[in-house]
Amino acid sequence: MNVESLLQHAKNAFPPEEGEFSIKGIEDNVEVAWDGNGIPHVTGKQSTDVYFVQGFIHARHRLWQMDLYRRKMSGTLSEIMGEPLIDHDKLARDVGFRYMAKSWEKWLGEQDDGPFKAFLNAYCLGVNAAMQEMGINLPIEFKLLGIKPHAWQIADILLLVYMLDWQESTLNTCLEVFRQYLIDEKGKRVANQVIPLHEGTSFDGSFGSNAWALSPSLTATGKPILCSDPHLAMNFPCLWQLMHLKVEKERPGSMNVIGVSLPGAPGIIIGHNERVGWGITNVQADTQDLFRIRVEPGDPNRYRLDGTWRDMKTRKEVIHVKGTDSPLMHVVRNTEFGPIITHFEKFMKLAPLNLQGEHALRWTGHDVNPMHSLEAFLKINGARTWDEFRHALRLKCTCPHNIIYADKDGNIAHQHAGVIPIRRDSNGATIQDGSKSTNQWASYAGFGNLFSQYNPSRGFVFSANYNETCMHDGVLIAMDRIGFYRQARLESLLSPLKECTVKECTMHQTDCKSYEARDVMHLLLSNTSWDDVQGLTPDLQEILEQWDYLLDVKTIAGCVYKVWCVEVLKLVLRPLLPERKMLLFLEAPPVTIPYMFQHILVDVNDRKKLVTKALENTLDYLKRRLSPNWKKWTWGRLHKLVLAHPFSKVSKEARMLNAGPFKMPGDRNTINNGHCDPTEGYTMIAGPSYRQILDFSAWDESLVALPGGESGLPFHEHYKDLARKHAKGLYIKLPFTKKAIDENCKARWEFNPA
């Protein structure tokens, strides 16, 4: 297909700018006002109609994204993309996302009819009505692949709930695998020296987020300000779609809520209504464990438990693979501890476990009803007080989150919400023995045992994923904790605040001062034998020694520092692990440089040789990668963000569907997060998937930023129009009142019952 034909097919999928739809599935009129940034403001007279239209809008602008996520979680990617995705599909089948989603869908069907059930059904009807209305004019991705999406079901909504839960739950599993790699290669004594096996450690973790709320005593307006920026993979189209949902008549169950929605599911995940606002970060609780399973010789479907051989629960899954003549029959095997898995995800990269024996995965997601978490967010959307809001959070049963809250009355709060397992004899840091049922989890922590803080005297609440302690109220959150650098920097910015403004909060949210560099750079500098460094000029040495620790796009010292840290890590890990295993852990190091210097590189002479060699390797890398001239070694030239359409990874021609590259500041330990992968040339792979700054004194002055655009349709005017603003740390206003919406309205849709 030539470019001209491609463009025409893409445009055929665009929904009309102005539209009137006579449609089955709604009971009354619904209006959608589209503002200048492509944000839909949906107004109806009852919630089911509003959710129907939300589903319709999601499908019209994000159907390909919705279907891709559905395929990823249901294990049907290889059906459209061939053999390279078989292992991804097997893991999805082994974990059982689709199997569980269908089971819970059946469960809901057996329950009495109620509002929640009606909301989900209405949303699915809206998605399917949009697909019917599109007819053959589907998004261009379907055309290129020669496929059609099937009807949207409640099980598909649950798959997306599982997707969010899963991608924020895998970190501790990776640390268990890392520890076991070290044990297998070097024994327990050396492994415990590199990363404590039972005491936990602080590490440079992957997924993170920032959120804070300021009480009226700290703001210029005398009303709260709430900020949130969840750090997730920088997908394209972007994960979220901004949306405003309003039920016009004030009555129980009504809503007027705005923020980011997840295409494929109803409601608003992060945002505000007329009275309250909220943000979210990951608690980094340990919700997964691996168990070593002893399988009976000659029979892979039997395993040893409590001294006897037990039958595994098995089911056969059919995996259709594009380009093959017959489907693949895959047997899923389940034990008392969970399913047997052969692969794990390390920051969305699939890797074989490469461990001795068989291993089962214990995950909280296998035990809880995801419907409850979905219902929690729908209730939050309509909450008007802290008590109502907190009561809704009791339902949340997926990955534990820090919920940062504020309301119009001036209250602020911080609440943990989600499920945390209570272990009997282990702390979840290492792989456990799966031959004893006593090693099974005991229960789950009650909501009353979770962290909660309301109107603290200091005047602010905040979270940057760091837990001050591993335990709270007798409950183990996790033995391993993410690094405290973002937490410390954020606290230092918030503590002196007085008469704070929204503008000041934008500066804090885009701050790229590295407290990690402040602690680590002097260790590197003081442990370098400068006279032995080949290729170092006095001018460059002076720049390194005088760096202000701002990791902006122009910094040369910061660029050298980031590569230097990785080269140190490589030299430390290479003697301990095979190359293929070592490379898995460069993106989010399980050990920090201060820890290395204190526990691993104890001998001063050995340490200096290694650090000096690492600097030489750094200089060589930057010469090859950027320029022989060190004055061109800026962080922005190395650290770039490409918002990549999935097709661009297999086709050069499809790169026209990308946004970027953009020069980006920050790293995983700066507030302005720019998580990168050294094994992919320091390309930024995760960061602020959304930024919001809520002004409780004037909702229309609230600011947001989105990495991409509102539409997922290639070549649409709102496909990537917000990407450059986001990359530059700029924001758009989020109109909420009728007056502001009317002033910014660029087009309208009218829905009438058929």
N, C-alpha and C positions, 0 to 999 in steps of 0.2 A: 504494500500500500504506500503510494507516494505521499509527500507531506501535504499537498493540497487536498487529497482525498481524506487523509487522516484528520485534518483540521475540520473538514466538512462533517465527517462522522461525529467528531467531538462536539461540534456546535449543535448537531441534531439532538444531543442529549440535554442541552440546556433547557431548564424550565422557563416558561414565559416570565418576562419582567412584571407585567401586570396580568392578573388572571382572575377569572371567576369560575369556580368549580361547583357543579351540581353533583353531589356525591353521596353514595350510600354509606352508612356507618356512623353518621352524626345525627343528632336530634335537633340541633339548633344552629344558627348562624355563627361562624367563626371568622374573625378578621386577622390578617397578618400584615403588619406594617414593616417594610424592609428599610432599614436606615442606610446611610451612605457607605457603611463598612460591610454591608451585606448581612447584618444581624437581624434575625426575624423576631418581631415582638408579636406574640400570639395572644389574642383575647377572645374568650368564649364565655358562655353562660354556665357551663358545667365542666367538671374536670375531665370526664371521659372524652368529650369533644376536643378539649385542648390537647390531651395526650394523643388522640387520633391524628390531629394535625401535626403534632411534634413528630410522630412516626412518618407522616407523609413528607415533611420537610427533610428529615434525615435521609430518607430513601432518595428523594429527588437530587440531593447534593452529595451524599456520602455512600451510595449503595455499593460501589466497588469496595470501599474500605470495610463496610459492614460484612460483606460476603467474604473478604479475605480473612478477617479476624475469625469469622465463623469457621472457615476451613482450617485455619491454623489450630483452633481449639478442638475441633471435631476430628482432626487427623485425616483430612482429605485434600491436602495440598498437592501430593504427588499425582492426584487425579487430573490436575490441570498443568502441573509443572514437571512431572516425570520423576525418574529414579533418584535424583539428588535429594529429594525431600522425603524419601521413604523413612529414614531414621527419625525425622521430625514427627511424621505421622505415627510411627510406632510408639514414641514416647507419649504423644497425646492419647493414644488408645490405652497404653499401659496405665497412665495416671487415671484415665477414665472420665475425662471432662464431659464428653458427649453422653456416655452411659449414665453418669450422675444427673446431668441436666434433664435427660429424658425421664429419669425416675422421679425427679422433683416436679417436672411438668405433669406427670401422671398423678402424683400426690395432690397437686393443686386442683386438678380436675375432679378429684373425689371429695374436695372440701365444699362446704356450703358457699353459695354465691355471696360475695361481699364487695366492698369498694375496691380493695386491692386487686382482687381477681379481675374486676371490671376494668381497672386501669391498664393492666397488662394486655388484656384482650383488645381494648380499644387501640392501644399503641400498635399492636401487631396488625390490626385491621387497617390502620393508617399506612403502615409500610407497604402492605400488600396492595392497597388501593393505588398508591403511587406507582408501583411496578406495573399494575394493569393500565394505568393512565399513560405510562411511558411507552407501552407496546414494544415495538422493535427498536425504538430509539434509546437503547440502554447506553450507559457510559462506555466510552471507547475501549476500556480494558476488556469488557465482555466481548466486544466485536473482534478484538485482536486475538483473543483466546478461543473464540468460537463456542462460547458457553452462555448459559442463561441461569440466573439465580432462581432457586426455588422459594416457595412462600416462606415468609418470616413467621417463626413460632415462638412461644414462650420459652421453650428450651434454648432458642438462639439468644434470647436476652440473658439467660443464665450463663451461657458460654462466655459472654462478655464480662459478667461479674467474676467468673472464674479467671478470666484473663488478667484482670487487674489484681486479683488476689494472688495469683501464681507469680506474676512477674515481680511482686514485692515480697515474696516469701522464700526465694531460693538462695539468698545470700549465705545463710548459715550452713546449708548443705554443701556449698562450695568450700567453706572452711573445714568441714568434716573431711571432705575428699582430700584437701591439701594436707591436712594432718596425717591422713592415712598414707598418702604418697610418701611423705617423709619417713613414716614408720617402716613402710615396706622397703624403702631404699636404704635408710641409714639406721634404723632401729629406734626404739622409744627414747633412749637417752639423748641422742642428737636431735630428734624431732622435738622433744620437750625444750631443748635449748633454743631452737629456731622459733617455735611458737608454742607457748605453754599448752600442754595437752588437757589440763584439768582446771587451770586457774583463770582462763580467759585472757584476752589481750585487747588492745586498741589497734585498729587497723584502718587503712585508707579505703573505706567502703565505697560501694558503687552508688546505687540509687539513694538519693537524699532529697531534702526539701527544706524550705524555710517558711516560717509563719510567725506572725506576732500581732498582738493587739495592744493598743495604748488606751489607758483610761482617760476620761475627760480632764483630769488634773495635769496631764502631760501634753495636751494638744492646744493649738491656738484657738480653736473653735469652741472648746468646752464640750465636744462630743468625741466619741471614740474614733480611732482609725484602725483598720484591720488590713494586714498585708499577708499575701500568700503566694508562693511560687513553687508548685510541686515539680521536682526534678525527675524526669522520666526520659525514656528513649525518644530521640528526635525523629519521630515517624513523619512520613509525608504521604498523603495528607496528614496534617497534625491530628493528634489523638482526639482533641476536644472540638466541639462546635458551640460557640456562644449562642445563647437563646434566652428569650424572655417569655415566661408562661404566666398568664393571668386569667383567673376566673372572675368575671365582672361583678357578679352579685356577691355581697358579703354574707357568708353563712358558714356553718361548720363544714370543714373540709375544703373551703375555698383557698385559693393561693394567688400570690403575686410575687413571683420569684424570678431572679435573673442570675446568669452566670454561665459556667460551662456545663454542657451536656455531653454524654458519651453516645455517639451515633450507634444506634442499635438497641438502646435502652431508654426508658422514660425517665423524666425528672431532671433535676439540676444537681450536679455532684459538688461543686464549689461555687459559692456566690452569696447572695443576700435576698431577703424578702423585705417587706415594709418595715419590719421590726428588728430582725436579727441578721447577722452575717457570720460567715465561718470560713476557715481555711484548714488545710490538712497537710500533715507530714507523716512519714512512716515511723512507727515506734522502734523499728528494727528488732522486734521480738523474734525469738527463735521458735518457729512454728513447723519446722521439719526436722526429722531425724532419719538417719540411715541405719538399718539393722542387717548384720551379716547373717545370711540364711544358709543352713547346712542342708543341701539337697541330697536325697537318697541316690546312691550310685545306680545308674541304669534307668532311673525314673525321674525326669526333671519336674514332674508334677507332684512330688511328695517331698516333705521336709521334716526335719527333726524339731520337736517342741516338747519340752518337759519329759524327755526320755523316751518318747514314742514317735513313730513316723506318722505324719498327718497328710491327708490329701489337701492340695491347694484347690481353691475355687477357681475354675478356669472358664473362659468363654472365648469363642472364636470370633475374630473380627476380620471382615473382608476389606482389603485395601486395594482399590483400583488404581493402577499406575499408567499414566499416559505413555504411549509408545510400546506397551507390552501387550501380548496376545491374551493373557489370562490374568485374573486378579491374584493378589498375594493373600494367602491365608495366614493370619497372625494370631497366635494364642496368647491371651492375657492371663497371667498367673497371679493369684492373690493369696497372701498369707494373713495370719492374725495381725501382723505388723503393717500390712499394706501391700501394694502391688510390687512385683519384681520389676526392676528397671535396669536397663543396660547403658543408658545415657543420662547426662544431666545438662542443665542449662547454666552457662557461665556468662551472665550479662547478655542474654539472648543468643549467644553462640552455643550451638550444640556440640557436646564433646562426649566421647565414650568414657564410661567410668574407669576403665583400665585398672580394675581392682581384682584381687584374688577372690574367687568364689562368687556367690550370688548375693544380691542386696535388695532389700525391700525398703520402700519409702513410706514413712509415717508422716502424714500431713493433716493439719487441722481441717483443710478443705474437704477431706474424705468423711468427716463426721458431722458437719453442720449443714443446715438448710440455707442456701444462698438467698432464698426468697426473703428471709428475715432481714438480711443486710439491705436488699433492694427496698423493702418496705420501710426500713429505718430512714433511708435518704428521702423517700417520698414524704414521710412524716416530718422530717427536718425542714423540708421545703415550706411547710405551712406553720412551723412552730413560731410562737409569738413571745415566749418567755424562756428563761434558762431552765426552769423546771420542765416545761414541755419539750424543749430541745434535748435535755439530758435523758428524759424518759424515752424519747425516740431512740437515742443512742444505745439503750439497753438491748435493742433488737440486733444491733450490728454484731455479726458473728464471723466475719472474714478477717483478713490480716489486720492486726491492731494498728490503729492510727492515733496520732496526736490531733485532736480536734481543738482548734483555737477559735474562740467565740467572743462576740461582742453584741450588744444590743442598744437600742435607741435610748434606753433609760440610763445608759452609762456603765453597765456591768460588763466585765470581761471575765473570761474563764479559760481553763485548759483541762481537757478531759481525755484520758485514754479510752478507746473503745475498740472492741474486737475480742477474739478468743486467744488465750495464752494457756498452753498445756502445763499441767503440774506433773512433773516426773517423779518417779519413786527414788531410784538410787543413782541416777546419772544427772549430768548437767547439760547434756545435749551438745557438748563440744566435740565429742569423738563418735565414731561409728560404734554401735552397741551390739552386744551378743543377742542374736535373734533365736536362740535355742531355749530361752527361758521366758515364760510368760510374765514373770515378776519384773522383767525389764520394760513391760508395756507401760504406757502413760497411765497415771492414776485417775486423773479427772481434768477439769478445766477451772481456771480461776473465775470466781464470781465477779459481777460488775462492781460490787462494793469493795473489792480488793484492788481495783485498778486506780491508778493515779488520778486525782482530781484537785483542781485549784480554782478558787472563786474569789475575785476581787482582792488579789494580794496587795499588801501595803506599799510595795515598791511601784505600783501603778502600771505594770505591764506583765503580760505573759508571752512566752515565746518558745519556739522549738526549732532546732536545726538537726534533729534526729539523735543527738547525743543523750544518753541516759546517765544521769549523775551516778547512779549505782546500778548494779546488776539485779538487785532485788527491790521489790516494793511490797510492803505489807505482807511479807512472807512468801511472795510469789517471785520466782525467778523469771525475769524478762528475757535475758540472754546472757551467757557467760562472756561472749565477745561483743564489744561495743564499737560503733563507728567512731572515727577520730573526732576530737572535741574542738577542732580549729574553727569551723564555721560557727559553732555554738559560742565560743569565746569571743570571736570577732563581733558577732551580733549583739551579745550582751554588752560589750564595750561601747557599741554605738547607741544602744537603747538606754543605758543607765544614766547618762547625763542629760537626757532630753527634757526640754521645757518648751512649751508653746510650739510643739512640733506641727508641721504642715504636711500636706500630701506631697508637695514638691520635695521636701526633705526626705520623705519615705522613698521616693523614687531613687534618690541618691544612695540610700542605704541598700535598696533592693538590687542595685546595679554596682555595688561596691566590689572591687577586685583586689583589696588588700589581703595578702596571704600571711596569716599568722603561722601557718606551717613553715613557710619560707623564713619567717623571722626566727623560728626555733631551729631550723635545719641548716640554713645557709652558713651560719657561723661554724657549725660542726664540719661542714665540707671544707670551708676555707681554712680552718685551723688544722685540718688533717691532710693538707695538700703539701707535697714537697715541690714548691714552685719552680725551683731551679731545674727540676727533672722533667717538667711538662714540655713536651715537644709541640712547637707551633703556637705557643701562647705569647701574645705581645703585652708589654707593660700597660698599654692603654686599656686593653680588654680586662686585664687583671684588676685595674683600678675601678673599672665599671662594675665588676662583680663585687668588689669590696665595698662600694658605695651605694649599692642598690637600695631603694626605698621600700622594696617588697610589694610594689604595685604590679600586679600581673595583668597589665593592660596590653593592647595590641602592639604598642610601640616599644615595649621593653626588650632590650637585648640581654640584660643580665637574667631576666626571668626566663627567657627562652633557653639560655645555657643551663640555668638551674633545673628546669623541668627535665631536660634530656639527661643531665648529669645524675639526677636521682634515679632514673631508670637504668642507666649504665651501672651504677653502684649495685642496684638490685640484681641485675643480670649476673654480675661477677660473684655475688654472694650465693645466688640460687643455682648457678650452673654446676658447681661441684656436688650439689645435693640432689638434683633431679635431672632426668633426661630432658632434652631440649623441648620436646613436644609438650611435656607436662609443665615445664617452667614457663613457657610462653603463655599458657592459659592464665597465669596469675600476674602478668605485668600490668594489665589494665586497672586492677584494684588490688594493690599489694597487701598480702595478709600480714606483713610486718612493716613497721615504720623504721626509718633510718635511725632515730634516737634509740630505739630498741636494739637494732643491729649493733650499734656502737657499744651499747652497754652489755649485751649478752652474747653476741656472736663474734664481732670483730674486737675481741678484748685486747689482744696484743697491739700495742701502739704502732710498732713498725709495720706489722702486717696490714693494719688499718690504713696507714699512710700510703703504702704501696698500692693497695686496692683503690683508694679514693683518687690517687694521682693517675693511675691507669684508666679509671672511669672518666676522668676529665679529658684525657687524651682521646679516648674513644668518642667522647661527646664532640670535641672539636672536629674530629675526622667525619663524624656523621653530619654535622651541620655544614661542613665544607661541601660534602657530596650532595646533600639534600637541598641546600639553599643557595650557597655562593662561597667562593674562595675568600670573599671579602666579608669579615666578621661584622662590619657595620650594617650589613643587610640581614643579620640574624635576628629579626624581630619575631616576637611570639605570634603576632597575627599572620605572618607569612607561613609559619609552620602549623599553627593551630587554627584550622578552618572548619567551617560548618557547611556541609552540602545537605540540604533537605532533599533526600533522594527518593524518587518514585521507585517502587519495587522493580519495575521493568528495566530501569537504568542499570541495574546490577548485572544484567545479562545482554543488554543491547546498547551500543554506543549511540545509536539513533534516538533511543528513548531518553537520552540525557536532556533533551529539550523539555521534558516533563519535570525536571528538577528546579529547585530554587537555590541560588548561591553559585559558587562558594562565597562565604562571608568570612572576613577576618574576625576572630572571636577572642575576647579576653577571658581570664579566669581559668580555674581548673576545678577538680572535684572538692577542694577544700576552701574555695572562696565563696562568699555569699552569692555573687554573680557566677553561677555554677557553669563550668565548661568542661564536663567530663570527657576525656579523650582516651584513645586507645593507641599506645605506642607501637603495637604490632601492625597498625594500619596507618602509620605515618603521622601519628598525633592528630588524626582527624577527630573532631568533636562528635561524640556519639550520643550524649545525653546532656540535658540541661533543663532550664525552665520551660516546661511544656505549656505553661500558662503563667502570667503574672496578673495579680489583681491588687489594687489599693482602694479600699472602700472608705468613703468619706461619709460618716454617719450624720454630719451636719447638713449635707446636701448630696443626696444620692446621685444626682446627675453629674457631679464633679468627680465621681469615682473613675479610676483609670484601669485599663487592662491592656495586655499585650499577648499576641498569639503568634507562634512560629509558623506562619504559612498564610492561611486565609480561611474564610468561612466555608467556601465550597471545595469539594473534592473533585470537581470536574475540570480536567485539564483544559487550559486556554480560557476558562471562565474569568471574568474580570476580578472575581474575589477568590481565585485559586491560590495566588501567592502574593496578594497585594499588601499583606501585613508583615511579610517575612523580613524585609529589610529594616522596617521600624523596630521589630523585635530584636534583630541582631545588633542594632545601634543603641539599644536600651531606651527606645522611645515608646510612647503609649498612645492609646486612643481613649476618648471618653466613652462611658457606658450609659447611654440615656435610659432613664427609668420612669420618670413621670410622664403623664400623657402630653403635657406641654412640650417637653424635650423631644419626645418621640415624634410628635407632629412636626416640629421644627426640623427634624433630621430625616423625615420620611422621604424616600426616593421612589417607592412603589408600594402597591397594596395587592393583596390577594383576598378574595372573598369566597368562603366556603358556605354552600347552602345545602340542606338535606335534599336528597333526590326523592 
